[in-house]
Amino acid sequence: MEEGLGMGMRECAYVREACRSSRVPTMHQRLFFLFLVASGLSVLPGCYYDNEEYLYPDTFCDTSAVTWSGTIEPLIQSNCAIPGCHVPGGQSPSLTSYTAVKAIADDGKLRGVVINGTPYFMPPSGKLPACDQNHLQAWLDAGAPQN
């Protein structure tokens, strides 16, 4: 009888060990896993990039009041005359003054590289937004005045 009882205890120990190795996750483990999944999913929408031109293609671009000091100079300063590019000691030509910008406007190079893409587009980071190109086009069409 004891042998049978001993055998039963061994079987019981085997069953307990088998149950331990295939444990069902605890409530804390389930909540932790759910938290990790929710955290991962909440980060995904943050990687979306919107381009205003694609979202609002029919947005009005006012080119009636384009001036050197109010429109074109800030455009050049933020896209061309930046460190490592068209500044003294950088790429040629330096575009830090009206005179320098007027010179490349008059010979057609500004229109070529920024608007037409001939022989390539500038800035190298990508074409300017259409409204900025329209502003530049209007300024060039007006004779690139210093106003």
N, C-alpha and C positions, 0 to 999 in steps of 0.2 A: 504494500500500500504506500509505503514511504517512497518507493521508487517512482510510483505513478505520480505521487505528489511532487516529488523533485522534478520529474519530467515536465509536469505542468508549470512549475515555477520557471523552468528554463524557457518554455514556450512563451510564457507571459513576459519574461525579460526580453525575448526576441521581438515580440509584438510591440512592446514599449519602445525599444530601440528603433524599430522600423517606423513607428509613429513619430518619434523625435526627428528622424532624418527627413521626413516629408511633412514638416510642420506647416500649418496654415499660417499665413502672415497675421501678426497681431494688429490690433486697431491702430496703434501708433505707427507701425510700418506702413499700413495702408494710407494713413493720413499723410505721412512723409512722402510717399510715392505720389499721391495726388497733388501735394504741394509742389513737388518737382515738376510734374507735368504742367500744372497751371502756370508756374513761373516761366517755363520754357515757351509756352504758347503766348504768354503776355509780351514777350520780347519780339516775336516775329513781326507784328504790325509796325514796330518802330523802325524797321529797316526799309520801309517804303519811301520812295523818292518821288516827289511831285514836281513837275515842270509846269510853271504857270502857262506857258504858251500852249501846251498840250491840253491842259484842263480848261482854259478859257481862250479858244482860238479866235473868237470874234471880238476880243477886247479892243476898245478904241485906243489908238496911239496918236496923240496930238503932236503933230509936227509943225504947227503954225507958229510957235514961239521958240524955236530952237536958237540958242545963242552959244557962243564960244564959252563964256564964263559960267553960264548956268547949266548947260547940257553937255557940250562936247569935252570941255576940259575935265570935268569929273569922270566922264566915260573913259577918257584916255588915261587919267591918273589911276583909275581902279582896274583897268584891264591891260594897259600897255606899259606905262611908266611905273612898273613895280620892281622890287629888288630882283636883280638877276636878269631883267629884261631890258627894255628901252630906257635906261637911265645912264648917266655918266659912268663909264667903266663896265657897262653891260653890253648888250647887243646894240648894233648900229642900225638905224640912227637913234640918238637919244631923243626922246619925245617929252622932255620936261618943260618946253617953252612953246608959246604960240608960233614963233618963227620957225621952229623945227617941224612942227606939225603942218604948218602952212606950206612949207617946201615940199613935203611928200604928198600933200593934198593937191598942189598945183601940178605935179608931174604924174599924177594918176596912180601912184603906188598905194596910197591909202585906200582908195576905192577898190583897187585890184585885190589886195589881200584881205580886207575886212568884209567887203560886200560881195565881190564877184568870185573870190577864191582863186585868183590868178596871180602867180603860179601856185599858190597854196593859201589856205585860210589862216588868219590870225584872229585872236590869240591862239596859241597852240593847245590851250585847254579846251577849245571848241568854239564854234561860231558864236558870235554875239546873239542875244535874243533879237527877234525880228523888229521889235520896237526900237531898240538901240541902233540897229542897222538903218531903220527908217529915219531916225534922228540924224545920223551921220550923213545919209543920202541927201536929206533936206539941206543940211549945212553946206555940203559940197556943192549942191545945185545952186545955192545962193552965192557961191564964190568963196566960201570959207572965210566969212568976215570975222574980224576980231571985235565982237560986241558982247 
